[in-house]
Amino acid sequence: MCWPREAMITPLYYISGILPQTYGTDALRNIMSRGLGMENFSVWMGCVAPTVWTVLQLLATALINRYNDGVL
């Protein structure tokens, strides 16, 4: 997560693009080092991407629990 995407090898660069931590880390790096705010797209995406992943995970968990009927 602390490794800048620009310095990654090509396959790792594309894999990191689908992980929500990448966008959060880029947003924090842009806020701390460049002083950017929420009006910047990368900072905004750093807040939206993890939120979307969280909602999707919660929905998947709810659906799995609904159809499992509590079976361990």
N, C-alpha and C positions, 0 to 999 in steps of 0.2 A: 504494500500500500504506500510506502514512502518512496518508492522508486517511480520517478516521473515516466509517464506513458511514452513520451518522446524518445526516451533512451532504451525502451524495450525492443526486443527482437520482434519481428513481424507477427509470428503466431501468438506470442504472448500479448502483444498489443491488441489483437482482435479478441482474444479470450477475456482480457480485462475489461473490454468494452461492454460486456454483458453483466458484469458484477456491480452491484449497487455501491459497494465500498469505494470503488474507483471514483465515482462522481462526488461522493462526500469528501474524499481526500483531496481531490482537485479543488473543490469549493473552499475547503479550509486553507489550502495552500494559497489560493488566490486572495482570500480575505487577509491572511496574516502577512504574506510577503508583498502583495501589491496594493492592499487597502481597498479592494473592490467591494461593492455592496450588492444588495439584492437585485439591483437593476441590471447587473451583468448576467448573461445567459448561463455561464458555467456555474455561477454561485446558485442561481435559481434552480438549475438542473440538479445540483448537489443536494438540494432540499426535496425536490420532487421525486427523483428516482428511488431513494430509499423508502419514501412514503408509499409509493406505488408497490414496491416489492413487499412491504409489510402488509398492505391491504390484500395483495394476492395470496400471500402465505396464510393470512387469517381466513380468507374465503376457502382456500384449499383445506385447511384444518377443519373448518365448520362442515364442509361437505363430506369429508372423510368420516368425521365423528357422527354425522347424521345417518350415513349409510352403513356404519359398522354396528349400530345399535348397542354400543358399549361392550362389544366382544373384545377381550384382551388378546 
